[in-house]
């Protein structure tokens, strides 16, 4: 691991600070970049995420993808956590904090919207960034692709009913443009590019050449992550400083949910005796969120300046630092985990 990757958390921390500072001192460039979007999908962020996940897509060997079905436990874990546990624990925590602990600090209407935003995050499992977390934890690229694909397929049919159940709203409209465009930009395009690249490099059946190519791309993947963090915090810099107390209040249950779900998934993976390269991505998928979808639905249901929209944005801001801490935890415990499942 090079110097850059070794201190990745430090660089991300500096990017967060830089984003908040620059977003307040010079908001115009960030506002201009923020306009480059369609259906809540920002094209600059999409390009940066593409840069991040392209190296992992090159690693995917389609001849091995068919073997994923021989080890279905990893798929079962991510499906159970994402669709039978995570949405309901998020709703419970939202209610517990904003109807209980924080009731004196937030008016009832705003509290309702914050809970709604949290629920929307809980019902939208990650599609794009999970490839980055999988790569950082040396996850099985083939298995990760199938895990993400299965969750995306379930999301098409389960997202609206679960949202309607937990929000008590019967007319949930799935923003299909956001969902389909995100999958296209974050999964299909880089996957096709990765497959074509691998096919080109593999003409001489030289796996070392593929490994060397991926090694050259890895630093750019990390640069893409840091640039993404800087932009995300720059976009929301004024909101962060304008409502710091509400950002903090929303962050507390989100942090508990994120770490809680991760350790539930991690414990279950160990009990299922999943190998580390399958367990790590499964836990990351269960923990992270499809924030573009959550933001789009929050805006359509409650409005651009609603508490629900703010809660989904806070989810974005909380996720990257938290996920990096979990990546570090998983990597530190790799050997011990492998010993425990033997």
C-alpha positions in Angstrom: 0.0 0.0 0.0 1.5 3.3 -1.1 1.8 6.5 1.0 -1.3 8.0 -0.7 -3.5 5.0 0.1 -2.0 4.5 3.6 -3.2 8.0 4.7 -6.3 8.1 2.6 -8.4 9.0 5.7 -6.2 12.1 6.2 -6.6 13.2 2.6 -10.4 12.7 2.8 -10.5 14.7 6.0 -8.6 17.5 4.3 -11.0 17.3 1.3 -14.0 17.7 3.7 -12.5 20.8 5.3 -11.5 22.2 1.9 -14.9 21.6 0.5 -16.7 23.4 3.4 -14.2 26.3 3.3 -14.2 26.8 -0.5 -18.0 26.3 -0.7 -18.5 29.3 1.6 -15.7 31.5 0.3 -16.3 30.8 -3.3 -19.8 29.3 -3.7 -20.2 30.3 -7.4 -18.1 27.5 -9.0 -19.8 24.9 -6.9 -23.2 26.2 -7.8 -22.2 26.1 -11.4 -21.1 22.5 -11.2 -24.2 21.6 -9.3 -26.3 22.7 -12.2 -24.8 20.0 -14.4 -27.3 17.4 -13.5 -30.3 15.5 -14.7 -32.8 13.7 -12.5 -30.7 14.5 -9.4 -27.7 12.8 -11.0 -24.8 15.2 -11.2 -22.7 14.5 -14.3 -19.4 15.7 -12.8 -19.9 13.5 -9.7 -20.8 10.6 -12.1 -17.6 11.0 -14.0 -15.6 11.0 -10.8 -17.4 7.9 -9.6 -16.7 6.3 -12.9 -13.0 7.0 -12.5 -13.2 5.4 -9.0 -14.9 2.2 -10.0 -13.5 1.6 -13.5 -10.3 -0.2 -12.1 -12.5 -2.7 -10.2 -14.6 -3.3 -13.3 -11.4 -4.3 -15.2 -10.9 -7.0 -12.6 -14.3 -8.6 -13.3 -13.9 -11.9 -15.1 -17.2 -12.9 -16.6 -16.1 -16.5 -17.0 -16.1 -16.6 -13.2 -19.3 -14.7 -12.5 -21.3 -17.9 -13.2 -19.6 -19.5 -10.2 -21.2 -17.0 -7.8 -24.3 -19.1 -7.5 -22.2 -21.9 -6.0 -21.8 -19.7 -2.8 -25.2 -18.1 -2.3 -24.8 -17.2 1.4 -23.3 -13.8 0.6 -26.2 -12.9 -1.6 -28.7 -14.1 1.1 -26.9 -11.9 3.7 -27.1 -8.7 1.6 -30.7 -9.3 0.7 -31.9 -10.0 4.3 -29.9 -7.0 5.8 -30.9 -4.5 3.1 -34.6 -5.4 2.7 -35.8 -7.1 5.9 -33.7 -5.3 8.6 -32.1 -2.0 7.5 -35.3 0.0 6.5 -37.0 -0.8 9.8 -34.1 -0.1 12.1 -33.7 3.3 10.3 -37.4 4.1 10.9 -37.1 3.0 14.5 -34.1 5.1 15.2 -35.6 8.1 13.5 -38.7 7.8 15.6 -36.8 7.2 18.8 -34.6 10.3 18.4 -36.9 12.8 16.8 -40.0 11.8 18.7 -38.2 11.1 21.9 -34.7 12.3 22.7 -34.7 15.4 20.4 -38.5 16.3 20.7 -37.8 19.5 22.6 -35.3 20.8 20.1 -37.1 20.1 16.8 -40.7 21.1 16.0 -43.1 18.2 15.1 -43.4 18.9 11.4 -39.6 19.2 10.9 -39.1 16.0 13.0 -41.5 14.2 10.7 -39.6 15.3 7.7 -36.2 14.3 9.2 -37.6 10.8 10.0 -38.9 10.6 6.4 -35.5 11.5 4.9 -33.8 8.9 7.1 -36.3 6.2 6.0 -35.6 7.1 2.3 -31.9 6.5 2.9 -32.6 3.2 4.7 -34.6 1.8 1.8 -32.0 2.6 -0.9 -29.0 0.3 -0.8 -25.8 1.5 -2.5 -25.2 1.0 -6.2 -22.0 2.9 -7.1 -19.7 3.6 -4.2 -19.8 0.1 -2.9 -17.5 -0.9 -5.8 -14.9 1.5 -4.2 -15.4 0.1 -0.7 -15.1 -3.4 -2.2 -11.9 -2.5 -4.0 -10.4 -1.0 -0.8 -11.1 -4.1 1.2 -9.8 -6.4 -1.6 -13.3 -7.8 -2.2 -14.2 -10.3 -4.8 -15.0 -8.2 -7.9 -17.2 -10.8 -9.5 -19.3 -11.4 -6.4 -19.6 -7.7 -5.7 -21.1 -7.1 -9.1 -23.7 -9.8 -8.6 -24.5 -8.5 -5.1 -25.1 -5.0 -6.4 -27.1 -6.3 -9.4 -29.4 -8.4 -7.1 -30.1 -5.4 -4.9 -30.8 -3.2 -7.9 -33.4 -5.7 -9.2 -35.1 -6.0 -5.8 -35.1 -2.2 -5.5 -37.2 -1.9 -8.7 -40.1 -3.7 -7.1 -39.5 -3.2 -3.3 -38.5 0.4 -2.9 -41.9 2.0 -3.4 -43.9 -0.5 -1.2 -41.5 -0.3 1.7 -41.3 3.5 1.5 -45.1 3.7 1.4 -45.4 1.3 4.4 -42.9 3.2 6.6 -43.8 6.7 5.5 -47.6 6.2 5.6 -47.8 7.6 2.1 -49.7 5.7 -0.5 -48.7 7.6 -3.7 -44.9 7.0 -3.7 -43.6 7.6 -7.2 -40.3 5.9 -7.9 -38.1 8.4 -9.9 -37.3 6.0 -12.6 -35.1 8.5 -14.5 -32.9 8.8 -11.4 -32.8 5.0 -10.8 -32.2 4.0 -14.4 -29.7 6.8 -15.1 -27.7 6.0 -12.0 -27.5 2.3 -12.8 -26.5 3.1 -16.4 -23.8 5.6 -15.4 -22.5 3.9 -12.3 -22.7 0.2 -13.3 -23.4 -0.5 -17.0 -21.1 2.0 -18.6 -18.0 1.4 -16.5 -18.7 -2.4 -16.6 -18.8 -2.4 -20.4 -15.6 -0.3 -20.4 -14.0 -2.7 -18.0 -14.9 -5.8 -19.9 -13.7 -4.3 -23.2 -10.4 -3.2 -21.6 -9.9 -6.6 -20.0 -10.6 -8.3 -23.3 -8.0 -6.1 -25.0 -5.4 -6.7 -22.4 -6.1 -10.4 -22.3 -5.4 -11.0 -25.9 -2.0 -12.5 -25.0 -3.4 -14.3 -21.9 -1.1 -12.3 -19.7 -2.7 -11.7 -16.3 0.3 -9.8 -15.2 -0.4 -7.1 -17.8 -3.9 -6.7 -16.4 -2.5 -6.4 -12.9 0.0 -3.8 -14.0 -2.7 -1.8 -15.7 -5.0 -1.9 -12.6 -2.0 -0.8 -10.4 -1.5 2.3 -12.7 -5.2 3.2 -12.4 -5.5 2.8 -8.6 -4.1 6.3 -7.7 -6.6 7.9 -10.0 -9.3 6.0 -8.3 -8.3 7.5 -5.0 -8.0 11.0 -6.6 -11.6 10.5 -7.9 -12.8 9.7 -4.3 -11.1 12.8 -2.8 -12.5 15.1 -5.6 -15.9 13.6 -5.1 -15.8 14.3 -1.3 -14.6 17.9 -1.9 -17.5 18.6 -4.3 -20.1 17.0 -2.1 -19.1 19.1 0.9 -18.6 22.1 -1.3 -22.2 21.8 -2.6 -23.6 21.7 0.9 -21.1 24.0 2.6 -23.5 26.9 3.3 -26.1 24.5 4.6 -23.6 22.9 7.0 -22.6 26.3 8.5 -26.2 27.7 8.4 -27.7 24.8 10.4 -24.9 23.1 12.3 -27.1 22.0 15.2 -29.6 20.3 12.9 -26.8 18.6 10.9 -25.5 17.3 14.2 -28.9 16.0 15.4 -29.5 14.2 12.1 -26.0 12.8 12.1 -26.4 11.0 15.5 -29.1 8.5 14.6 -27.5 8.0 11.1 -24.2 7.2 12.7 -25.8 4.7 15.1 -27.7 3.1 12.2 -24.6 2.9 10.0 -22.3 1.3 12.5 -25.1 -0.8 13.9 -26.1 -2.3 10.5 -22.4 -2.9 9.7 -21.7 -4.9 12.8 -24.9 -6.9 12.4 -23.9 -7.8 8.9 -20.3 -8.5 10.0 -21.4 -10.8 12.8 -23.8 -12.6 10.5 -21.1 -13.0 7.8 -18.8 -14.6 10.4 -21.5 -16.9 11.6 -22.2 -17.9 8.0 -18.5 -18.5 7.5 -18.2 -16.3 4.5 -14.8 -15.7 3.1 -13.4 -12.2 3.7 -13.5 -11.2 0.1 -17.3 -11.9 0.0 -18.1 -10.8 3.5 -16.5 -7.4 3.3 -18.4 -6.2 0.2 -21.7 -7.7 1.6 -21.2 -5.6 4.8 -20.4 -2.5 2.8 -23.5 -2.9 0.6 -25.6 -3.3 3.7 -24.1 -0.2 5.3 -24.0 2.4 2.5 -26.9 4.1 0.7 -28.0 5.0 -2.8 -28.2 8.7 -1.9 -29.2 10.0 -5.4 -32.4 8.0 -5.3 -33.1 9.1 -1.7 -32.5 12.8 -2.4 -34.7 12.6 -5.6 -37.7 11.0 -3.7 -37.3 13.4 -0.8 -37.4 16.4 -3.0 -40.4 15.1 -5.0 -42.4 14.3 -1.9 -41.5 17.1 0.5 -39.8 19.8 -1.6 -36.2 21.0 -2.2 -35.9 22.9 1.1 -37.6 20.3 3.3 -36.3 18.6 6.3 -36.5 15.3 4.4 -34.2 16.6 1.7 -31.8 17.9 4.3 -31.7 14.5 6.1 -30.8 12.7 2.9 -28.0 15.2 2.2 -26.6 14.7 5.7 -26.7 11.0 4.9 -24.4 11.7 2.0 -22.0 13.8 4.1 -21.8 11.2 6.9 -21.4 8.2 4.7 -17.9 8.7 3.2 -15.9 9.3 6.4 -17.8 6.5 8.2 -17.3 4.0 5.4 -13.6 4.8 5.3 -13.5 4.0 9.0 -15.2 0.7 8.4 -12.8 -0.1 5.5 -10.0 0.4 7.9 -11.7 -1.8 10.5 -12.3 -4.6 8.0 -8.7 -4.5 6.7 -7.2 -4.5 10.2 -9.2 -7.6 11.1 -8.8 -9.6 7.9 -6.4 -12.2 9.3 -8.3 -12.6 12.5 -11.6 -12.9 10.7 -10.2 -15.6 8.4 -9.0 -17.5 11.5 -12.5 -17.2 13.2 -14.3 -18.8 10.2 -12.0 -21.8 9.9 
